[in-house]
Amino acid sequence: MIEPVIKSIEVPCNQAHAFRMFVENTASWWPLDKNSVSAMQGHAARHVEIETRVGGQVLETTHDGQTAQWGTVTCYEPSDRLTLDWHIGLPQDKASTVDVQFELISEERTRVTLTHSNWESFGDTARDMREGYNSGWVGVFEEAYGTACQGEKA
C-alpha cells in the first residue's frame, strides 16, 4: 500500500464558510491556469465547479468551452466533509480518492485536512502520481485555498 498524501492547514474563517469556499467557490481560488485539463494543453480553464450532492461531478469548462470531468462526489456533508473519486485528465477507472474534512477550531478558525489516497488505481505510475500530487497540493490546497478565506468572516 502506498501512503496517502495528507495536507492540513488552518484557515481564518468559520467552518461553514471554509466549506462553502472550498466547494461552492472553487473557481475563485483554484489555479485554473496551472492545474486543469486546459492547463495540460497550455491554456487556462474558464471555470471549475463542484456539484453539491453525492453523485455530483467536478466539472471544468475548458479554454475552448468544452466540459472535462475531474471527479465525482462520493460524500457530501455540508460544513464537515467532502469526498471525491478524483481522476482529472484520466479515465474514471483510474480514480484516486480525495477526502477533505473541516474541523472547528474556534468561531473564526477552521482546520482543513485533505487526504489523497488510493494510489494503486494508477498501476505502474502510482508512486510517480503520488509524488506529483504531493507537490501539486502545496500550490493548490495549501497556498491557493489556504489564502481564500483571508479577510473573510462570513
SULNOR-V348437 format. One line per field, one symbol per residue. psi: psi as a letter, one per 30 degrees, with the letter a starting at -180 (. if undefined). A space follows every 50 residues. Layout:
BEGIN
psi=???
END
This chain:
BEGIN
psi=kkklkkkklkkhlleeeeeeeeefhefffkiffeileeefgglklelklk kilkflljkkjlfgglkkkfakkfkjjkfekkkkjkhkgllffgkakkkk kjkkeafgkkkkkkjjahffffbfgeeeeeeeeeeefeeeeeeeeffefk fkf.
END
